[in-house]
């Protein structure tokens, strides 16, 4: 097989991607050009799929031309490293199947890749087995044929579950967690704030984010012009501040008690709020990216913005709005860019991208932004775990940091979602470490819930979750507002009572 044969077989990742067709990638020689050949093959395959003739147009735009060129570059690298009879190929035959807006690689791919590897020799077998395992992980970490509304519920409920699981062990060291719960660590929620499965400020602020976006939607629908989402977000966070027994100088009266405020208000509503969020929302001036009010890069800006990715499907718009939302309270660029990255991942997952590809796309997007280096590096490190032959463990998670700052919280949450076998495995991995367990659990839970849907969340966790039914209702309203085929009662009497424009 020479260079022309390889190029003809792959055809730059486009024409060979029809259903029941072949996808062939050259693998031999890649070790001379990339550190992670299995990961490179995986990326090239999925980039080719996403850049192919049936990919979602918005996702194609988000990938940028460099993603498409990666396929050609990998072929060139393979050929330069020993084309001809020495070129080994991984063939993923006849099993690239389409569904609404996305792609998956089906079960027989692993067997085919392993068969190809065995025929090529032991060293190639190892590389190709690794590639096959990566293909399996891509399959297992993407929601296939799920009800979109169930994925919205999964995102909000999953985030709340991760928050509740982490609440009872936040601040505990890994050693103390294992002393309390055994060698496997926490497997069910521990008491926090006077009850099991209590949510914290992470979920509280996430719900106020959802409220602001839903009220922005109402205002825009009624008046026919886009609403000011950041204005609504700042006012919503002032209502959250009121539930904490505090007042905002810039919003001394942020309106009557809203749907979310009525749900959360009470004598025990103060659930470990971040000092930065409290101080910033007390102030007389809201922070902006150009005029920050502090230099904090804590995780309080990133942990609350999943609803932005649910409501705003365009990648640039989702990342930009989440960036400005975080700037209301967090002045350091990392605190803002991590929030933009998290919302961008949710938006891409909603559009049909597998998580590993979404991470690559967002990291590339951040590569163009001044001040985004820490966030970009966090995503690259998280994604790099897929190429390491290391079993997921608490020690591995802890090597990414403790999660108190935004880039570490994002790295831990994304790493655990990428490595997860299923929802339960990924969320437990995200909380069982010494550090900000509720925030890392909330981030991982939202990602995993978006990938696997609410149906994948263990019933024993949902049954005890504080405000579970109300959180699911809010997720349904987000889906109704974000979807063309959503609830026909949008803007009806019930809607107006829950999400008024003012």
C-alpha positions in Angstrom: 0.0 0.0 0.0 1.6 3.3 -1.1 0.7 6.9 -0.4 -1.8 7.1 -3.2 -3.5 3.9 -2.0 -3.8 5.3 1.5 -5.2 8.6 0.3 -7.6 6.8 -2.0 -8.8 4.6 0.8 -9.4 7.4 3.2 -10.4 10.0 0.6 -9.7 12.7 3.1 -12.3 11.4 5.5 -15.3 12.3 3.4 -16.6 10.0 0.7 -15.9 6.8 2.6 -18.3 7.8 5.4 -21.6 6.7 3.9 -23.6 4.2 5.9 -22.2 0.7 5.4 -19.0 2.1 4.0 -15.4 2.0 5.2 -13.3 4.4 7.2 -9.6 3.6 6.9 -6.8 5.5 8.5 -3.0 4.9 8.2 -1.5 4.2 11.6 2.1 3.0 11.1 4.7 5.7 11.5 2.6 7.9 13.6 4.7 7.2 16.7 7.5 9.3 15.0 5.2 12.3 14.7 2.7 12.3 17.6 2.9 11.3 21.3 -0.5 9.5 21.3 -1.0 7.6 18.0 -4.1 5.9 19.3 -5.6 9.2 20.3 -4.5 10.7 16.9 -6.3 7.9 15.1 -9.4 8.4 17.2 -9.4 12.2 16.7 -8.9 11.9 13.0 -11.7 9.4 12.7 -14.2 11.5 14.6 -13.0 14.8 13.0 -13.5 13.1 9.6 -17.0 12.0 10.6 -17.9 15.4 11.9 -16.4 17.2 8.9 -18.1 14.7 6.5 -21.1 15.2 4.2 -23.8 14.5 6.9 -22.4 16.5 9.8 -24.4 19.3 11.4 -23.5 22.6 9.6 -23.1 24.5 12.9 -20.8 21.8 14.2 -18.8 21.9 11.0 -18.3 25.7 11.4 -17.3 25.2 15.0 -14.6 22.7 14.1 -12.7 25.3 12.0 -10.6 24.2 8.9 -7.8 23.0 11.1 -9.9 20.1 12.2 -10.5 18.9 8.7 -6.8 19.4 7.8 -5.8 17.1 10.7 -7.0 14.1 8.7 -4.7 14.9 5.9 -1.8 15.7 8.2 -2.1 12.3 9.9 -2.1 10.6 6.5 1.0 12.5 5.5 2.7 11.6 8.8 1.9 7.9 8.4 3.2 7.8 4.8 6.4 9.8 5.6 7.1 7.4 8.4 7.1 4.3 6.2 4.5 4.0 3.5 4.3 1.0 1.3 3.8 -2.5 2.7 4.7 -1.3 6.2 1.6 0.8 6.5 -0.8 -0.7 8.9 -4.4 0.4 8.8 -7.3 0.4 11.3 -10.5 -0.4 9.5 -13.8 0.6 11.0 -16.0 -1.3 8.6 -19.7 -0.7 7.8 -20.7 0.6 11.1 -20.6 4.3 11.0 -24.3 5.0 11.7 -26.1 8.3 11.6 -28.8 9.6 13.9 -30.3 13.1 14.4 -27.4 15.5 14.1 -24.6 13.2 15.2 -22.7 10.0 14.6 -21.7 6.9 16.5 -19.3 4.0 16.0 -21.1 0.7 16.6 -20.1 -2.4 18.4 -18.4 -4.5 15.7 -15.7 -1.8 15.2 -13.7 -3.0 18.2 -13.6 -6.6 16.9 -12.7 -5.4 13.4 -9.9 -3.1 14.7 -8.5 -5.9 16.8 -8.6 -8.4 13.9 -6.7 -5.9 11.7 -4.2 -5.4 14.5 -3.6 -9.1 15.1 -2.8 -9.6 11.4 -0.3 -6.9 11.4 1.9 -8.1 14.3 2.3 -7.8 18.0 3.4 -4.1 18.2 0.7 -3.0 15.8 -1.8 -5.1 17.7 -1.1 -3.1 20.8 -1.6 0.2 19.1 -4.7 -1.0 17.2 -6.2 -2.5 20.4 -5.7 0.8 22.1 -7.4 2.5 19.1 -10.3 0.1 19.3 -10.7 0.7 23.0 -10.8 4.4 22.3 -13.4 3.8 19.6 -15.4 1.9 22.2 -15.1 4.8 24.7 -16.3 7.2 22.0 -19.3 5.0 21.6 -20.0 4.7 25.3 -19.5 8.4 26.1 -22.1 9.8 23.7 -25.9 9.7 24.0 -27.4 7.6 21.3 -31.1 7.9 20.3 -32.0 9.6 23.5 -35.0 11.9 24.0 -33.6 15.5 23.9 -35.9 16.4 26.8 -34.4 13.6 28.9 -30.9 14.9 28.2 -31.9 18.4 29.4 -33.3 16.8 32.6 -30.1 14.7 32.8 -28.0 17.8 32.6 -29.7 19.7 35.5 -30.5 16.6 37.6 -27.0 15.2 37.0 -25.4 18.4 38.1 -27.5 18.5 41.2 -26.7 14.8 42.0 -23.0 15.5 41.7 -23.4 18.5 43.9 -25.3 16.5 46.5 -22.8 13.7 46.5 -19.9 16.0 47.0 -21.6 18.1 49.6 -21.0 15.7 52.5 -17.3 15.3 51.8 -16.3 18.7 50.6 -13.0 19.7 52.4 -12.3 16.1 53.4 -9.0 14.6 52.4 -9.0 11.4 50.3 -7.6 9.5 53.3 -10.5 10.7 55.5 -13.1 9.8 52.8 -11.7 6.3 52.7 -11.6 6.0 56.5 -15.3 7.1 56.6 -16.7 5.1 53.8 -14.2 2.3 53.0 -11.6 1.8 50.3 -14.1 2.6 47.5 -14.9 5.9 49.1 -18.3 7.5 49.0 -21.0 5.6 47.0 -24.2 7.3 48.3 -24.8 10.9 49.6 -23.6 11.6 53.1 -25.4 14.0 55.4 -24.9 17.7 54.7 -26.8 20.7 55.8 -29.1 18.6 58.1 -30.2 16.0 55.5 -29.0 13.5 52.9 -28.8 14.5 49.3 -28.8 18.2 50.0 -28.0 20.6 47.2 -25.5 23.4 47.8 -24.9 26.9 46.3 -23.7 25.3 43.1 -27.2 24.0 42.2 -28.9 27.0 43.7 -27.0 29.4 41.4 -27.4 27.0 38.4 -31.2 27.2 38.9 -31.0 31.0 39.1 -29.0 31.0 35.9 -31.8 28.9 34.3 -34.4 31.4 35.6 -32.6 34.3 34.1 -32.4 32.7 30.7 -36.1 31.7 30.7 -37.1 35.2 31.7 -34.9 36.5 28.9 -36.7 34.2 26.5 -40.1 35.4 27.6 -39.1 39.0 27.2 -37.7 38.4 23.7 -40.7 36.4 22.6 -43.2 39.0 23.8 -41.4 42.0 22.4 -39.8 40.5 19.3 -36.3 41.7 20.2 -33.5 39.9 22.0 -33.5 40.4 25.7 -30.4 41.4 27.8 -29.5 38.1 29.3 -26.6 39.5 31.4 -28.9 42.0 33.0 -31.4 39.2 33.8 -28.5 37.1 35.2 -27.2 39.9 37.5 -30.7 40.4 38.8 -31.3 36.7 39.3 -28.1 36.4 41.2 -29.2 39.3 43.4 -32.3 37.2 44.2 -30.0 34.3 45.1 -28.1 36.6 47.4 -31.4 37.5 49.1 -31.9 33.8 49.9 -28.5 33.9 51.6 -29.7 36.6 54.0 -27.7 39.3 52.1 -28.6 42.4 50.0 -27.1 43.8 46.8 -26.3 47.5 46.7 -27.0 47.6 43.0 -30.2 45.6 43.2 -31.7 46.6 46.6 -35.1 45.3 45.3 -34.5 42.7 42.6 -38.2 42.1 42.2 -40.8 39.9 43.9 -39.9 36.5 44.9 -39.4 34.5 41.8 -40.1 30.8 41.0 -36.6 29.7 42.0 -36.4 32.0 45.0 -39.7 30.7 46.4 -38.3 27.2 45.9 -35.0 27.8 47.7 -35.7 30.4 50.3 -35.9 29.4 53.9 -34.0 29.4 57.2 -31.6 26.7 55.9 -31.0 28.2 52.4 -27.4 29.2 53.1 -25.5 26.2 51.6 -21.8 27.1 51.8 -21.9 30.1 49.4 -18.6 31.2 47.9 -17.2 34.3 49.5 -16.4 35.8 46.1 -20.0 35.4 44.9 -21.3 36.9 48.0 -19.0 39.9 48.0 -19.3 40.5 44.3 -23.1 40.4 44.4 -23.2 42.7 47.4 -21.4 45.4 45.5 -22.7 48.5 43.8 -21.2 47.7 40.4 -21.4 44.5 38.4 -18.2 43.1 37.1 -17.5 42.9 33.3 -14.7 41.3 31.3 -13.3 44.8 30.6 -13.9 46.2 34.1 -13.6 43.4 36.7 -14.4 44.0 40.3 -11.9 41.5 41.7 -9.2 39.1 40.6 -10.8 35.8 41.6 -10.5 32.7 39.5 -12.5 30.5 41.9 -14.9 27.9 40.5 -18.0 29.9 41.5 -18.3 31.2 38.0 -18.0 27.9 36.1 -20.1 25.7 38.3 -23.4 27.6 37.5 -23.5 28.0 33.8 -24.7 24.7 32.3 -28.1 26.2 31.5 -26.3 28.6 29.1 -25.2 25.7 27.0 -28.7 24.2 27.0 -30.3 27.4 25.9 -27.7 28.8 23.5 -26.7 26.2 20.8 -24.3 28.4 18.9 -20.8 27.7 20.3 -19.4 31.2 20.2 -22.6 32.7 21.6 -22.8 30.1 24.4 -19.1 30.6 25.4 -19.5 34.4 25.2 -22.6 34.6 27.3 -21.2 32.3 30.0 -18.0 34.3 30.0 -19.9 37.5 30.7 -22.1 35.7 33.3 -19.0 34.6 35.2 -17.5 38.1 34.9 -20.4 39.4 37.1 -18.6 37.8 40.1 -15.2 36.6 39.0 -12.6 39.0 37.6 -9.6 36.7 36.7 -9.6 35.6 33.0 -9.4 31.9 34.0 -12.6 32.3 36.1 -14.4 33.6 33.0 -12.9 31.4 30.3 -13.5 28.2 32.3 -17.2 29.2 32.5 -17.3 29.8 28.7 -15.6 26.4 28.1 -18.1 24.5 30.3 -21.1 26.1 28.5 -19.5 25.5 25.2 -19.1 21.8 26.0 -22.7 21.5 26.9 -23.7 23.3 23.7 -21.7 20.9 21.6 -23.0 17.9 23.4 -26.5 19.1 22.7 -25.6 19.5 19.0 -24.4 15.8 18.8 -20.7 15.9 19.4 -19.0 13.3 21.4 -17.4 14.8 24.5 -13.8 14.1 23.4 -14.4 16.0 20.2 -16.2 18.8 22.1 -13.2 19.2 24.4 -10.9 19.5 21.4 -13.1 22.0 19.7 -13.5 24.2 22.7 -9.7 24.0 23.5 -9.0 25.2 19.9 -11.5 28.0 20.3 -9.8 29.1 23.5 -6.4 29.0 21.7 -7.4 32.3 20.0 -8.2 34.2 23.2 -5.8 36.2 25.2 -5.8 35.1 28.9 -7.3 31.7 28.2 -4.1 29.7 28.4 -4.9 28.1 31.8 -8.3 27.0 30.8 -7.0 25.7 27.4 -4.2 23.7 29.1 -6.7 22.3 31.6 -8.8 20.9 28.8 -5.8 19.5 27.0 -4.6 17.8 30.2 -8.1 16.3 30.8 -8.3 15.0 27.3 -4.8 13.6 27.4 -5.9 11.1 30.0 -7.7 9.1 27.2 -4.3 8.2 25.7 -2.8 7.0 29.0 -2.9 3.3 29.8 -3.9 4.1 33.4 -7.0 2.9 35.2 -9.3 5.7 36.4 -8.7 6.3 40.1 -9.1 8.9 42.8 -5.3 9.5 42.8 -5.4 10.1 39.0 -8.3 12.6 39.5 -6.4 14.3 42.4 -3.4 14.8 40.1 -5.5 17.4 38.2 -5.8 19.6 41.4 -8.4 20.0 44.1 -11.0 22.0 42.2 -11.1 25.2 44.2 -10.1 27.3 41.2 -12.0 27.3 37.9 -9.5 25.6 35.7 -8.9 22.7 38.1 -12.6 22.2 38.7 -13.2 22.1 35.0 -10.3 19.7 34.4 -11.5 17.3 37.1 -15.1 17.4 35.9 -14.2 16.9 32.2 -11.6 14.2 33.0 -14.1 12.2 35.0 -16.8 12.5 32.3 -14.3 11.4 29.6 -13.1 8.4 31.6 -16.6 7.3 32.9 -18.0 3.9 32.1 -21.5 5.2 32.9 -23.1 8.1 34.9 -22.6 6.5 38.3 -18.9 5.7 37.7 -18.1 9.1 36.4 -19.8 11.1 39.2 -18.3 9.0 42.0 -14.9 9.5 40.4 -15.5 13.3 40.4 -16.4 13.6 44.0 -14.0 11.1 45.7 -11.0 13.3 46.1 -9.7 15.9 48.6 -11.0 19.3 47.5 -14.1 21.0 46.2 -16.0 17.8 45.7 -19.5 19.4 45.2 -18.3 21.7 42.4 -16.3 19.0 40.5 -19.3 16.6 41.0 -21.7 19.2 39.7 -19.6 19.8 36.5 -19.1 16.1 35.8 -22.7 15.3 36.6 -24.0 17.9 34.2 -21.8 16.7 31.4 -22.6 13.0 32.1 -26.3 13.8 32.4 -26.2 15.5 29.0 -24.4 12.5 27.5 -26.5 9.7 29.0 -29.8 11.4 29.9 -31.7 11.4 33.2 -32.7 7.7 32.7 -29.1 6.8 33.4 -29.1 8.4 36.8 -29.5 5.7 39.6 -33.0 5.8 41.1 -31.7 5.6 44.6 -30.0 8.9 44.1 -32.9 10.6 42.4 -35.4 9.4 45.0 -33.7 11.3 47.8 -32.4 14.4 45.9 -33.6 17.7 47.3 -36.0 19.5 44.9 -35.6 16.7 42.3 -39.1 17.2 40.8 -38.8 20.9 40.6 -35.4 20.7 39.0 -36.8 18.3 36.4 -39.6 20.8 35.7 -37.1 23.6 35.1 -35.2 21.4 32.8 -38.4 20.7 30.8 -39.0 24.5 30.5 -35.5 25.1 29.3 -36.1 22.4 26.6 -39.4 23.9 25.7 -37.8 27.3 25.2 -34.7 26.0 23.4 -36.5 23.6 21.0 -38.7 24.3 18.0 -40.8 21.3 18.9 -41.0 22.2 22.6 -44.0 22.7 24.8 -46.8 24.4 22.9 -47.9 26.2 26.1 -44.7 28.3 26.0 -45.9 31.9 26.9 -49.2 30.5 28.1 -50.7 31.2 31.6 -48.5 28.7 33.4 -45.4 30.0 31.7 -46.1 33.6 32.5 -46.7 32.8 36.1 -43.3 31.0 36.3 -41.1 33.1 34.0 -42.4 36.6 33.7 -40.4 39.1 31.5 -40.0 41.5 34.4 
